[in-house]
Amino acid sequence: FFAIGAAEAYVIVNVTILVLNLMFLKRLGMVSIHKSLPYLDLLKGFVAVVIMGVFLYYSINFFTNIAFLPLILIAGLAIYFFILYMIKGITRGDIKFFIKLLRADKFVRMFYKR
């Protein structure tokens, strides 16, 4: 039960920080909440997280052996990105940019050998 309480506290704290930051930015005139927040993008991410969470919850309850945990987590990550791609939360351009970013990281590391 400790993990569940920690997870709930984490979510509550992060949502509180998000709301306080938005209120602070609105007060400073830096953001107009109704005009500039990408509500549809936030909803797409939320849908993908919920589907991934349901998958992880039932998978962890079905596979009780701890040896399956890394495979379950990798499958959950794959499902998350697949759902995001299917509901157009990420595009092919985003995927190409991410691949270029990974390649750039290898290129940069080449110059910082110890």
C-alpha positions in Angstrom: 0.0 0.0 0.0 3.0 2.3 0.4 3.6 2.4 -3.3 0.0 3.3 -4.0 0.1 6.1 -1.5 3.3 7.4 -3.0 1.9 7.3 -6.5 -1.2 9.2 -5.4 0.8 11.8 -3.5 3.0 12.2 -6.6 0.0 12.8 -8.9 -1.6 15.2 -6.5 1.6 17.3 -6.0 2.2 17.5 -9.7 -1.3 18.5 -10.6 -1.2 21.1 -7.8 2.1 22.5 -9.2 0.7 22.6 -12.7 -2.4 24.5 -11.6 -0.3 27.0 -9.5 2.1 27.5 -12.4 -0.7 28.2 -14.8 -2.3 30.7 -12.3 1.0 32.4 -11.8 1.7 32.7 -15.5 -1.9 34.0 -16.2 -1.5 36.6 -13.4 1.8 37.8 -15.1 0.0 37.9 -18.4 2.4 35.4 -20.0 -0.3 32.9 -20.9 -4.0 33.0 -21.6 -5.3 29.6 -20.4 -8.3 29.5 -22.6 -6.5 30.4 -25.8 -3.0 28.9 -25.6 -3.3 25.6 -23.9 -3.4 22.7 -26.4 -6.4 20.9 -24.8 -6.7 18.3 -27.6 -3.0 17.4 -27.3 -3.4 17.1 -23.5 -6.4 14.8 -24.0 -4.5 12.6 -26.5 -1.7 12.1 -24.0 -4.2 11.4 -21.2 -6.0 8.8 -23.3 -2.7 7.1 -24.1 -1.6 7.1 -20.5 -5.0 5.6 -19.4 -4.8 2.8 -21.9 -1.2 2.1 -21.0 -2.1 2.1 -17.3 -5.0 -0.3 -17.8 -2.7 -2.6 -19.8 0.0 -2.5 -17.1 -2.4 -3.0 -14.3 -4.0 -6.1 -15.8 -0.6 -7.5 -17.0 1.1 -7.2 -13.7 -1.9 -8.9 -12.0 -1.9 -11.6 -14.6 1.9 -12.3 -14.7 2.7 -12.6 -11.0 6.3 -13.6 -11.6 8.7 -10.7 -11.2 10.8 -11.9 -14.0 8.2 -10.7 -16.5 8.2 -7.1 -15.2 10.8 -5.7 -17.6 8.9 -7.3 -20.6 5.6 -5.9 -19.2 7.1 -2.4 -18.9 8.6 -2.5 -22.4 5.3 -3.6 -23.8 3.5 -0.8 -21.9 5.9 1.7 -23.4 5.3 0.3 -26.8 1.5 0.5 -26.3 1.8 4.1 -25.1 3.7 5.2 -28.3 1.5 3.1 -30.5 -1.7 4.6 -29.1 -0.2 8.1 -29.4 0.7 7.5 -33.0 -2.8 6.1 -33.8 -4.6 9.1 -32.3 -2.2 11.4 -34.0 -0.5 12.5 -30.7 2.8 12.1 -32.4 3.5 12.3 -36.2 6.0 10.7 -38.5 8.0 14.0 -38.3 8.2 13.6 -34.5 9.5 10.1 -34.9 12.1 11.1 -37.5 13.2 14.0 -35.2 13.6 11.6 -32.3 15.7 9.2 -34.4 17.9 12.1 -35.5 18.2 13.1 -31.9 19.4 9.6 -31.0 21.9 9.6 -33.8 23.1 13.1 -32.9 23.7 11.9 -29.3 26.0 9.1 -30.6 27.8 11.6 -32.8 28.4 14.0 -29.9 29.6 11.3 -27.6 32.2 10.4 -30.2 34.1 13.6 -29.3 33.9 13.1 -25.5 35.7 9.9 -25.1 37.5 9.4 -21.8 
